[in-house]
Amino acid sequence: MLRDQLKRAASSIPLNIAEGCGRLEEKDRERFFAIARGSAMECAAISDLLVRLAPNLKSQTEHAKETLLSIVKILSTVILK
């Protein structure tokens, strides 16, 4: 179940960024970027849950969490400019 949710949330990030880039109105772009940011935060939360359920996955999720944090920072900057 978490695997499927992680796949959906992870797929949502680039798809919403692409959709936002295709929008001409700034509010539309920001809305899609905000959805992408939320999906990145969801992925991070799922990673935390996975580590709680299976502590041996911690080393595998560390790089992903760093990448997700970078994505969230970039999208936050774009949204809040």
PyMOL Python script that loads the backbone (N, CA, C, O; Angstrom):
from pymol import cmd

cmd.read_pdbstr("""\
ATOM      1  N   MET A   1       0.814  -1.186   0.000  1.00  0.00           N
ATOM      2  CA  MET A   1       0.000   0.000   0.000  1.00  0.00           C
ATOM      3  C   MET A   1       0.865   1.260   0.000  1.00  0.00           C
ATOM      4  O   MET A   1       0.624   2.173  -0.790  1.00  0.00           O
ATOM      5  N   LEU A   2       1.872   1.320   0.881  1.00  0.00           N
ATOM      6  CA  LEU A   2       2.750   2.486   0.894  1.00  0.00           C
ATOM      7  C   LEU A   2       3.535   2.601  -0.406  1.00  0.00           C
ATOM      8  O   LEU A   2       3.811   3.702  -0.882  1.00  0.00           O
ATOM      9  N   ARG A   3       3.885   1.470  -0.966  1.00  0.00           N
ATOM     10  CA  ARG A   3       4.637   1.493  -2.230  1.00  0.00           C
ATOM     11  C   ARG A   3       3.803   2.160  -3.326  1.00  0.00           C
ATOM     12  O   ARG A   3       4.314   2.991  -4.077  1.00  0.00           O
ATOM     13  N   ASP A   4       2.535   1.802  -3.418  1.00  0.00           N
ATOM     14  CA  ASP A   4       1.657   2.404  -4.427  1.00  0.00           C
ATOM     15  C   ASP A   4       1.475   3.898  -4.183  1.00  0.00           C
ATOM     16  O   ASP A   4       1.507   4.697  -5.119  1.00  0.00           O
ATOM     17  N   GLN A   5       1.283   4.270  -2.915  1.00  0.00           N
ATOM     18  CA  GLN A   5       1.113   5.684  -2.576  1.00  0.00           C
ATOM     19  C   GLN A   5       2.381   6.468  -2.908  1.00  0.00           C
ATOM     20  O   GLN A   5       2.308   7.591  -3.408  1.00  0.00           O
ATOM     21  N   LEU A   6       3.547   5.873  -2.628  1.00  0.00           N
ATOM     22  CA  LEU A   6       4.815   6.527  -2.943  1.00  0.00           C
ATOM     23  C   LEU A   6       4.973   6.711  -4.449  1.00  0.00           C
ATOM     24  O   LEU A   6       5.434   7.758  -4.903  1.00  0.00           O
ATOM     25  N   LYS A   7       4.594   5.702  -5.217  1.00  0.00           N
ATOM     26  CA  LYS A   7       4.673   5.814  -6.683  1.00  0.00           C
ATOM     27  C   LYS A   7       3.772   6.928  -7.201  1.00  0.00           C
ATOM     28  O   LYS A   7       4.174   7.698  -8.073  1.00  0.00           O
ATOM     29  N   ARG A   8       2.563   7.015  -6.670  1.00  0.00           N
ATOM     30  CA  ARG A   8       1.636   8.071  -7.112  1.00  0.00           C
ATOM     31  C   ARG A   8       2.160   9.453  -6.747  1.00  0.00           C
ATOM     32  O   ARG A   8       2.149  10.365  -7.573  1.00  0.00           O
ATOM     33  N   ALA A   9       2.617   9.604  -5.514  1.00  0.00           N
ATOM     34  CA  ALA A   9       3.115  10.915  -5.075  1.00  0.00           C
ATOM     35  C   ALA A   9       4.375  11.299  -5.841  1.00  0.00           C
ATOM     36  O   ALA A   9       4.534  12.456  -6.231  1.00  0.00           O
ATOM     37  N   ALA A  10       5.270  10.340  -6.059  1.00  0.00           N
ATOM     38  CA  ALA A  10       6.509  10.626  -6.791  1.00  0.00           C
ATOM     39  C   ALA A  10       6.219  10.984  -8.243  1.00  0.00           C
ATOM     40  O   ALA A  10       6.882  11.852  -8.811  1.00  0.00           O
ATOM     41  N   SER A  11       5.242  10.329  -8.844  1.00  0.00           N
ATOM     42  CA  SER A  11       4.871  10.644 -10.228  1.00  0.00           C
ATOM     43  C   SER A  11       4.238  12.025 -10.326  1.00  0.00           C
ATOM     44  O   SER A  11       4.381  12.714 -11.335  1.00  0.00           O
ATOM     45  N   SER A  12       3.547  12.415  -9.284  1.00  0.00           N
ATOM     46  CA  SER A  12       2.854  13.696  -9.271  1.00  0.00           C
ATOM     47  C   SER A  12       3.818  14.879  -9.315  1.00  0.00           C
ATOM     48  O   SER A  12       3.481  15.932  -9.856  1.00  0.00           O
ATOM     49  N   ILE A  13       5.010  14.713  -8.753  1.00  0.00           N
ATOM     50  CA  ILE A  13       5.962  15.837  -8.692  1.00  0.00           C
ATOM     51  C   ILE A  13       6.330  16.338 -10.089  1.00  0.00           C
ATOM     52  O   ILE A  13       6.046  17.495 -10.398  1.00  0.00           O
ATOM     53  N   PRO A  14       6.945  15.526 -10.942  1.00  0.00           N
ATOM     54  CA  PRO A  14       7.332  16.062 -12.261  1.00  0.00           C
ATOM     55  C   PRO A  14       6.138  16.386 -13.153  1.00  0.00           C
ATOM     56  O   PRO A  14       6.199  17.303 -13.972  1.00  0.00           O
ATOM     57  N   LEU A  15       5.048  15.628 -12.992  1.00  0.00           N
ATOM     58  CA  LEU A  15       3.876  15.890 -13.830  1.00  0.00           C
ATOM     59  C   LEU A  15       3.260  17.256 -13.513  1.00  0.00           C
ATOM     60  O   LEU A  15       2.860  17.980 -14.424  1.00  0.00           O
ATOM     61  N   ASN A  16       3.185  17.606 -12.237  1.00  0.00           N
ATOM     62  CA  ASN A  16       2.636  18.905 -11.878  1.00  0.00           C
ATOM     63  C   ASN A  16       3.601  20.043 -12.191  1.00  0.00           C
ATOM     64  O   ASN A  16       3.165  21.145 -12.524  1.00  0.00           O
ATOM     65  N   ILE A  17       4.896  19.795 -12.089  1.00  0.00           N
ATOM     66  CA  ILE A  17       5.865  20.817 -12.505  1.00  0.00           C
ATOM     67  C   ILE A  17       5.722  21.078 -14.001  1.00  0.00           C
ATOM     68  O   ILE A  17       5.708  22.229 -14.436  1.00  0.00           O
ATOM     69  N   ALA A  18       5.618  20.016 -14.779  1.00  0.00           N
ATOM     70  CA  ALA A  18       5.450  20.173 -16.229  1.00  0.00           C
ATOM     71  C   ALA A  18       4.155  20.902 -16.557  1.00  0.00           C
ATOM     72  O   ALA A  18       4.131  21.789 -17.411  1.00  0.00           O
ATOM     73  N   GLU A  19       3.087  20.525 -15.878  1.00  0.00           N
ATOM     74  CA  GLU A  19       1.798  21.181 -16.107  1.00  0.00           C
ATOM     75  C   GLU A  19       1.890  22.666 -15.755  1.00  0.00           C
ATOM     76  O   GLU A  19       1.380  23.514 -16.488  1.00  0.00           O
ATOM     77  N   GLY A  20       2.540  22.975 -14.638  1.00  0.00           N
ATOM     78  CA  GLY A  20       2.696  24.365 -14.237  1.00  0.00           C
ATOM     79  C   GLY A  20       3.514  25.168 -15.238  1.00  0.00           C
ATOM     80  O   GLY A  20       3.205  26.327 -15.514  1.00  0.00           O
ATOM     81  N   CYS A  21       4.548  24.556 -15.776  1.00  0.00           N
ATOM     82  CA  CYS A  21       5.393  25.250 -16.760  1.00  0.00           C
ATOM     83  C   CYS A  21       4.619  25.555 -18.040  1.00  0.00           C
ATOM     84  O   CYS A  21       4.961  26.482 -18.774  1.00  0.00           O
ATOM     85  N   GLY A  22       3.603  24.790 -18.295  1.00  0.00           N
ATOM     86  CA  GLY A  22       2.805  25.003 -19.499  1.00  0.00           C
ATOM     87  C   GLY A  22       1.710  26.049 -19.336  1.00  0.00           C
ATOM     88  O   GLY A  22       1.028  26.390 -20.302  1.00  0.00           O
ATOM     89  N   ARG A  23       1.540  26.554 -18.129  1.00  0.00           N
ATOM     90  CA  ARG A  23       0.498  27.534 -17.863  1.00  0.00           C
ATOM     91  C   ARG A  23       1.015  28.951 -18.078  1.00  0.00           C
ATOM     92  O   ARG A  23       2.159  29.265 -17.748  1.00  0.00           O
ATOM     93  N   LEU A  24       0.166  29.790 -18.630  1.00  0.00           N
ATOM     94  CA  LEU A  24       0.553  31.174 -18.887  1.00  0.00           C
ATOM     95  C   LEU A  24       0.276  32.091 -17.702  1.00  0.00           C
ATOM     96  O   LEU A  24       1.006  33.056 -17.474  1.00  0.00           O
ATOM     97  N   GLU A  25      -0.762  31.794 -16.960  1.00  0.00           N
ATOM     98  CA  GLU A  25      -1.125  32.623 -15.807  1.00  0.00           C
ATOM     99  C   GLU A  25      -0.274  32.238 -14.588  1.00  0.00           C
ATOM    100  O   GLU A  25      -0.118  31.057 -14.275  1.00  0.00           O
ATOM    101  N   GLU A  26       0.263  33.238 -13.919  1.00  0.00           N
ATOM    102  CA  GLU A  26       1.129  32.994 -12.771  1.00  0.00           C
ATOM    103  C   GLU A  26       0.411  32.224 -11.664  1.00  0.00           C
ATOM    104  O   GLU A  26       1.003  31.336 -11.052  1.00  0.00           O
ATOM    105  N   LYS A  27      -0.855  32.550 -11.398  1.00  0.00           N
ATOM    106  CA  LYS A  27      -1.607  31.836 -10.358  1.00  0.00           C
ATOM    107  C   LYS A  27      -1.759  30.357 -10.699  1.00  0.00           C
ATOM    108  O   LYS A  27      -1.677  29.502  -9.817  1.00  0.00           O
ATOM    109  N   ASP A  28      -1.978  30.059 -11.970  1.00  0.00           N
ATOM    110  CA  ASP A  28      -2.079  28.657 -12.397  1.00  0.00           C
ATOM    111  C   ASP A  28      -0.756  27.938 -12.171  1.00  0.00           C
ATOM    112  O   ASP A  28      -0.726  26.830 -11.634  1.00  0.00           O
ATOM    113  N   ARG A  29       0.345  28.577 -12.586  1.00  0.00           N
ATOM    114  CA  ARG A  29       1.665  27.973 -12.390  1.00  0.00           C
ATOM    115  C   ARG A  29       1.906  27.695 -10.910  1.00  0.00           C
ATOM    116  O   ARG A  29       2.321  26.599 -10.534  1.00  0.00           O
ATOM    117  N   GLU A  30       1.639  28.704 -10.071  1.00  0.00           N
ATOM    118  CA  GLU A  30       1.872  28.546  -8.634  1.00  0.00           C
ATOM    119  C   GLU A  30       1.045  27.408  -8.049  1.00  0.00           C
ATOM    120  O   GLU A  30       1.521  26.671  -7.185  1.00  0.00           O
ATOM    121  N   ARG A  31      -0.187  27.265  -8.516  1.00  0.00           N
ATOM    122  CA  ARG A  31      -1.054  26.203  -8.004  1.00  0.00           C
ATOM    123  C   ARG A  31      -0.465  24.824  -8.307  1.00  0.00           C
ATOM    124  O   ARG A  31      -0.441  23.950  -7.441  1.00  0.00           O
ATOM    125  N   PHE A  32       0.009  24.635  -9.539  1.00  0.00           N
ATOM    126  CA  PHE A  32       0.595  23.340  -9.899  1.00  0.00           C
ATOM    127  C   PHE A  32       1.918  23.105  -9.179  1.00  0.00           C
ATOM    128  O   PHE A  32       2.216  21.977  -8.787  1.00  0.00           O
ATOM    129  N   PHE A  33       2.717  24.161  -9.000  1.00  0.00           N
ATOM    130  CA  PHE A  33       3.966  24.021  -8.254  1.00  0.00           C
ATOM    131  C   PHE A  33       3.679  23.698  -6.786  1.00  0.00           C
ATOM    132  O   PHE A  33       4.418  22.938  -6.159  1.00  0.00           O
ATOM    133  N   ALA A  34       2.614  24.272  -6.246  1.00  0.00           N
ATOM    134  CA  ALA A  34       2.241  23.977  -4.858  1.00  0.00           C
ATOM    135  C   ALA A  34       1.803  22.519  -4.712  1.00  0.00           C
ATOM    136  O   ALA A  34       2.107  21.873  -3.710  1.00  0.00           O
ATOM    137  N   ILE A  35       1.097  22.013  -5.704  1.00  0.00           N
ATOM    138  CA  ILE A  35       0.694  20.600  -5.683  1.00  0.00           C
ATOM    139  C   ILE A  35       1.932  19.713  -5.747  1.00  0.00           C
ATOM    140  O   ILE A  35       2.021  18.718  -5.029  1.00  0.00           O
ATOM    141  N   ALA A  36       2.890  20.070  -6.606  1.00  0.00           N
ATOM    142  CA  ALA A  36       4.136  19.300  -6.719  1.00  0.00           C
ATOM    143  C   ALA A  36       4.892  19.321  -5.394  1.00  0.00           C
ATOM    144  O   ALA A  36       5.425  18.299  -4.962  1.00  0.00           O
ATOM    145  N   ARG A  37       4.939  20.499  -4.746  1.00  0.00           N
ATOM    146  CA  ARG A  37       5.615  20.607  -3.445  1.00  0.00           C
ATOM    147  C   ARG A  37       4.920  19.717  -2.417  1.00  0.00           C
ATOM    148  O   ARG A  37       5.585  19.033  -1.639  1.00  0.00           O
ATOM    149  N   GLY A  38       3.607  19.720  -2.411  1.00  0.00           N
ATOM    150  CA  GLY A  38       2.872  18.857  -1.490  1.00  0.00           C
ATOM    151  C   GLY A  38       3.157  17.387  -1.736  1.00  0.00           C
ATOM    152  O   GLY A  38       3.264  16.602  -0.793  1.00  0.00           O
ATOM    153  N   SER A  39       3.279  17.018  -2.988  1.00  0.00           N
ATOM    154  CA  SER A  39       3.593  15.622  -3.324  1.00  0.00           C
ATOM    155  C   SER A  39       5.003  15.257  -2.857  1.00  0.00           C
ATOM    156  O   SER A  39       5.235  14.141  -2.393  1.00  0.00           O
ATOM    157  N   ALA A  40       5.936  16.190  -2.978  1.00  0.00           N
ATOM    158  CA  ALA A  40       7.300  15.932  -2.489  1.00  0.00           C
ATOM    159  C   ALA A  40       7.295  15.756  -0.973  1.00  0.00           C
ATOM    160  O   ALA A  40       7.990  14.888  -0.444  1.00  0.00           O
ATOM    161  N   MET A  41       6.521  16.568  -0.283  1.00  0.00           N
ATOM    162  CA  MET A  41       6.422  16.433   1.170  1.00  0.00           C
ATOM    163  C   MET A  41       5.746  15.117   1.551  1.00  0.00           C
ATOM    164  O   MET A  41       6.103  14.493   2.550  1.00  0.00           O
ATOM    165  N   GLU A  42       4.776  14.706   0.752  1.00  0.00           N
ATOM    166  CA  GLU A  42       4.129  13.418   0.980  1.00  0.00           C
ATOM    167  C   GLU A  42       5.127  12.272   0.813  1.00  0.00           C
ATOM    168  O   GLU A  42       5.130  11.329   1.605  1.00  0.00           O
ATOM    169  N   CYS A  43       5.964  12.353  -0.205  1.00  0.00           N
ATOM    170  CA  CYS A  43       7.000  11.326  -0.416  1.00  0.00           C
ATOM    171  C   CYS A  43       7.935  11.250   0.784  1.00  0.00           C
ATOM    172  O   CYS A  43       8.310  10.161   1.218  1.00  0.00           O
ATOM    173  N   ALA A  44       8.307  12.405   1.317  1.00  0.00           N
ATOM    174  CA  ALA A  44       9.191  12.430   2.488  1.00  0.00           C
ATOM    175  C   ALA A  44       8.502  11.783   3.688  1.00  0.00           C
ATOM    176  O   ALA A  44       9.129  11.032   4.434  1.00  0.00           O
ATOM    177  N   ALA A  45       7.225  12.070   3.871  1.00  0.00           N
ATOM    178  CA  ALA A  45       6.481  11.476   4.981  1.00  0.00           C
ATOM    179  C   ALA A  45       6.366   9.960   4.818  1.00  0.00           C
ATOM    180  O   ALA A  45       6.483   9.216   5.792  1.00  0.00           O
ATOM    181  N   ILE A  46       6.142   9.516   3.607  1.00  0.00           N
ATOM    182  CA  ILE A  46       6.066   8.076   3.348  1.00  0.00           C
ATOM    183  C   ILE A  46       7.413   7.425   3.632  1.00  0.00           C
ATOM    184  O   ILE A  46       7.472   6.325   4.182  1.00  0.00           O
ATOM    185  N   SER A  47       8.498   8.105   3.256  1.00  0.00           N
ATOM    186  CA  SER A  47       9.839   7.588   3.549  1.00  0.00           C
ATOM    187  C   SER A  47      10.041   7.444   5.051  1.00  0.00           C
ATOM    188  O   SER A  47      10.606   6.454   5.515  1.00  0.00           O
ATOM    189  N   ASP A  48       9.580   8.434   5.809  1.00  0.00           N
ATOM    190  CA  ASP A  48       9.680   8.355   7.270  1.00  0.00           C
ATOM    191  C   ASP A  48       8.903   7.153   7.807  1.00  0.00           C
ATOM    192  O   ASP A  48       9.381   6.433   8.684  1.00  0.00           O
ATOM    193  N   LEU A  49       7.707   6.947   7.272  1.00  0.00           N
ATOM    194  CA  LEU A  49       6.904   5.798   7.701  1.00  0.00           C
ATOM    195  C   LEU A  49       7.598   4.475   7.371  1.00  0.00           C
ATOM    196  O   LEU A  49       7.603   3.544   8.177  1.00  0.00           O
ATOM    197  N   LEU A  50       8.176   4.411   6.189  1.00  0.00           N
ATOM    198  CA  LEU A  50       8.872   3.186   5.793  1.00  0.00           C
ATOM    199  C   LEU A  50      10.010   2.873   6.756  1.00  0.00           C
ATOM    200  O   LEU A  50      10.212   1.719   7.134  1.00  0.00           O
ATOM    201  N   VAL A  51      10.749   3.902   7.149  1.00  0.00           N
ATOM    202  CA  VAL A  51      11.865   3.687   8.084  1.00  0.00           C
ATOM    203  C   VAL A  51      11.346   3.253   9.455  1.00  0.00           C
ATOM    204  O   VAL A  51      11.970   2.432  10.128  1.00  0.00           O
ATOM    205  N   ARG A  52      10.206   3.806   9.864  1.00  0.00           N
ATOM    206  CA  ARG A  52       9.619   3.387  11.150  1.00  0.00           C
ATOM    207  C   ARG A  52       9.192   1.924  11.093  1.00  0.00           C
ATOM    208  O   ARG A  52       9.336   1.192  12.072  1.00  0.00           O
ATOM    209  N   LEU A  53       8.667   1.499   9.942  1.00  0.00           N
ATOM    210  CA  LEU A  53       8.204   0.122   9.797  1.00  0.00           C
ATOM    211  C   LEU A  53       9.342  -0.854   9.535  1.00  0.00           C
ATOM    212  O   LEU A  53       9.291  -2.014   9.945  1.00  0.00           O
ATOM    213  N   ALA A  54      10.374  -0.367   8.844  1.00  0.00           N
ATOM    214  CA  ALA A  54      11.519  -1.214   8.492  1.00  0.00           C
ATOM    215  C   ALA A  54      12.799  -0.391   8.647  1.00  0.00           C
ATOM    216  O   ALA A  54      13.283   0.178   7.668  1.00  0.00           O
ATOM    217  N   PRO A  55      13.352  -0.318   9.849  1.00  0.00           N
ATOM    218  CA  PRO A  55      14.531   0.511  10.110  1.00  0.00           C
ATOM    219  C   PRO A  55      15.721   0.225   9.198  1.00  0.00           C
ATOM    220  O   PRO A  55      16.568   1.095   8.997  1.00  0.00           O
ATOM    221  N   ASN A  56      15.792  -0.965   8.655  1.00  0.00           N
ATOM    222  CA  ASN A  56      16.893  -1.308   7.753  1.00  0.00           C
ATOM    223  C   ASN A  56      16.848  -0.516   6.437  1.00  0.00           C
ATOM    224  O   ASN A  56      17.812  -0.540   5.673  1.00  0.00           O
ATOM    225  N   LEU A  57      15.746   0.180   6.169  1.00  0.00           N
ATOM    226  CA  LEU A  57      15.628   0.979   4.939  1.00  0.00           C
ATOM    227  C   LEU A  57      16.170   2.394   5.098  1.00  0.00           C
ATOM    228  O   LEU A  57      16.170   3.167   4.141  1.00  0.00           O
ATOM    229  N   LYS A  58      16.631   2.739   6.298  1.00  0.00           N
ATOM    230  CA  LYS A  58      17.064   4.115   6.559  1.00  0.00           C
ATOM    231  C   LYS A  58      18.139   4.585   5.581  1.00  0.00           C
ATOM    232  O   LYS A  58      18.032   5.680   5.028  1.00  0.00           O
ATOM    233  N   SER A  59      19.158   3.783   5.366  1.00  0.00           N
ATOM    234  CA  SER A  59      20.240   4.209   4.473  1.00  0.00           C
ATOM    235  C   SER A  59      19.744   4.375   3.034  1.00  0.00           C
ATOM    236  O   SER A  59      20.266   5.209   2.294  1.00  0.00           O
ATOM    237  N   GLN A  60      18.760   3.603   2.641  1.00  0.00           N
ATOM    238  CA  GLN A  60      18.220   3.697   1.279  1.00  0.00           C
ATOM    239  C   GLN A  60      17.362   4.938   1.084  1.00  0.00           C
ATOM    240  O   GLN A  60      17.233   5.436  -0.034  1.00  0.00           O
ATOM    241  N   THR A  61      16.776   5.437   2.161  1.00  0.00           N
ATOM    242  CA  THR A  61      15.879   6.581   2.029  1.00  0.00           C
ATOM    243  C   THR A  61      16.574   7.920   2.256  1.00  0.00           C
ATOM    244  O   THR A  61      16.008   8.961   1.924  1.00  0.00           O
ATOM    245  N   GLU A  62      17.782   7.922   2.811  1.00  0.00           N
ATOM    246  CA  GLU A  62      18.465   9.174   3.136  1.00  0.00           C
ATOM    247  C   GLU A  62      18.699  10.048   1.904  1.00  0.00           C
ATOM    248  O   GLU A  62      18.416  11.246   1.932  1.00  0.00           O
ATOM    249  N   HIS A  63      19.211   9.462   0.836  1.00  0.00           N
ATOM    250  CA  HIS A  63      19.465  10.247  -0.379  1.00  0.00           C
ATOM    251  C   HIS A  63      18.159  10.772  -0.964  1.00  0.00           C
ATOM    252  O   HIS A  63      18.089  11.912  -1.422  1.00  0.00           O
ATOM    253  N   ALA A  64      17.141   9.946  -0.948  1.00  0.00           N
ATOM    254  CA  ALA A  64      15.835  10.373  -1.473  1.00  0.00           C
ATOM    255  C   ALA A  64      15.301  11.552  -0.669  1.00  0.00           C
ATOM    256  O   ALA A  64      14.763  12.498  -1.244  1.00  0.00           O
ATOM    257  N   LYS A  65      15.444  11.507   0.655  1.00  0.00           N
ATOM    258  CA  LYS A  65      14.967  12.614   1.495  1.00  0.00           C
ATOM    259  C   LYS A  65      15.737  13.893   1.213  1.00  0.00           C
ATOM    260  O   LYS A  65      15.148  14.973   1.220  1.00  0.00           O
ATOM    261  N   GLU A  66      17.036  13.800   0.967  1.00  0.00           N
ATOM    262  CA  GLU A  66      17.832  14.984   0.626  1.00  0.00           C
ATOM    263  C   GLU A  66      17.350  15.585  -0.695  1.00  0.00           C
ATOM    264  O   GLU A  66      17.221  16.802  -0.825  1.00  0.00           O
ATOM    265  N   THR A  67      17.091  14.729  -1.657  1.00  0.00           N
ATOM    266  CA  THR A  67      16.592  15.189  -2.954  1.00  0.00           C
ATOM    267  C   THR A  67      15.221  15.833  -2.806  1.00  0.00           C
ATOM    268  O   THR A  67      14.960  16.882  -3.394  1.00  0.00           O
ATOM    269  N   LEU A  68      14.355  15.217  -2.031  1.00  0.00           N
ATOM    270  CA  LEU A  68      13.019  15.773  -1.805  1.00  0.00           C
ATOM    271  C   LEU A  68      13.094  17.131  -1.109  1.00  0.00           C
ATOM    272  O   LEU A  68      12.328  18.038  -1.435  1.00  0.00           O
ATOM    273  N   LEU A  69      14.006  17.274  -0.157  1.00  0.00           N
ATOM    274  CA  LEU A  69      14.177  18.558   0.515  1.00  0.00           C
ATOM    275  C   LEU A  69      14.608  19.634  -0.476  1.00  0.00           C
ATOM    276  O   LEU A  69      14.129  20.766  -0.414  1.00  0.00           O
ATOM    277  N   SER A  70      15.499  19.288  -1.378  1.00  0.00           N
ATOM    278  CA  SER A  70      15.934  20.241  -2.414  1.00  0.00           C
ATOM    279  C   SER A  70      14.756  20.644  -3.307  1.00  0.00           C
ATOM    280  O   SER A  70      14.596  21.818  -3.640  1.00  0.00           O
ATOM    281  N   ILE A  71      13.949  19.679  -3.686  1.00  0.00           N
ATOM    282  CA  ILE A  71      12.780  19.955  -4.528  1.00  0.00           C
ATOM    283  C   ILE A  71      11.820  20.896  -3.810  1.00  0.00           C
ATOM    284  O   ILE A  71      11.324  21.857  -4.398  1.00  0.00           O
ATOM    285  N   VAL A  72      11.561  20.613  -2.531  1.00  0.00           N
ATOM    286  CA  VAL A  72      10.646  21.447  -1.752  1.00  0.00           C
ATOM    287  C   VAL A  72      11.187  22.875  -1.651  1.00  0.00           C
ATOM    288  O   VAL A  72      10.429  23.835  -1.788  1.00  0.00           O
ATOM    289  N   LYS A  73      12.477  23.019  -1.416  1.00  0.00           N
ATOM    290  CA  LYS A  73      13.086  24.357  -1.315  1.00  0.00           C
ATOM    291  C   LYS A  73      12.958  25.123  -2.622  1.00  0.00           C
ATOM    292  O   LYS A  73      12.599  26.301  -2.625  1.00  0.00           O
ATOM    293  N   ILE A  74      13.250  24.456  -3.728  1.00  0.00           N
ATOM    294  CA  ILE A  74      13.162  25.121  -5.037  1.00  0.00           C
ATOM    295  C   ILE A  74      11.731  25.540  -5.321  1.00  0.00           C
ATOM    296  O   ILE A  74      11.481  26.679  -5.715  1.00  0.00           O
ATOM    297  N   LEU A  75      10.795  24.631  -5.123  1.00  0.00           N
ATOM    298  CA  LEU A  75       9.395  24.952  -5.400  1.00  0.00           C
ATOM    299  C   LEU A  75       8.878  26.041  -4.466  1.00  0.00           C
ATOM    300  O   LEU A  75       8.094  26.892  -4.888  1.00  0.00           O
ATOM    301  N   SER A  76       9.301  26.029  -3.213  1.00  0.00           N
ATOM    302  CA  SER A  76       8.887  27.078  -2.278  1.00  0.00           C
ATOM    303  C   SER A  76       9.385  28.436  -2.737  1.00  0.00           C
ATOM    304  O   SER A  76       8.666  29.431  -2.646  1.00  0.00           O
ATOM    305  N   THR A  77      10.606  28.478  -3.228  1.00  0.00           N
ATOM    306  CA  THR A  77      11.171  29.731  -3.723  1.00  0.00           C
ATOM    307  C   THR A  77      10.392  30.228  -4.928  1.00  0.00           C
ATOM    308  O   THR A  77      10.111  31.422  -5.031  1.00  0.00           O
ATOM    309  N   VAL A  78      10.045  29.350  -5.825  1.00  0.00           N
ATOM    310  CA  VAL A  78       9.313  29.717  -7.031  1.00  0.00           C
ATOM    311  C   VAL A  78       7.898  30.196  -6.673  1.00  0.00           C
ATOM    312  O   VAL A  78       7.395  31.160  -7.251  1.00  0.00           O
ATOM    313  N   ILE A  79       7.275  29.519  -5.729  1.00  0.00           N
ATOM    314  CA  ILE A  79       5.900  29.860  -5.343  1.00  0.00           C
ATOM    315  C   ILE A  79       5.848  31.170  -4.581  1.00  0.00           C
ATOM    316  O   ILE A  79       4.942  31.975  -4.797  1.00  0.00           O
ATOM    317  N   LEU A  80       6.793  31.393  -3.705  1.00  0.00           N
ATOM    318  CA  LEU A  80       6.741  32.541  -2.803  1.00  0.00           C
ATOM    319  C   LEU A  80       7.494  33.768  -3.311  1.00  0.00           C
ATOM    320  O   LEU A  80       7.729  34.708  -2.551  1.00  0.00           O
ATOM    321  N   LYS A  81       7.869  33.766  -4.575  1.00  0.00           N
ATOM    322  CA  LYS A  81       8.656  34.910  -5.088  1.00  0.00           C
ATOM    323  C   LYS A  81       7.863  36.170  -5.178  1.00  0.00           C
ATOM    324  O   LYS A  81       8.390  37.204  -5.588  1.00  0.00           O
TER     325      LYS A  81
END
""", "prot")
cmd.dss("prot")
cmd.show_as("cartoon", "prot")
cmd.util.cbc("prot")
cmd.orient("prot")
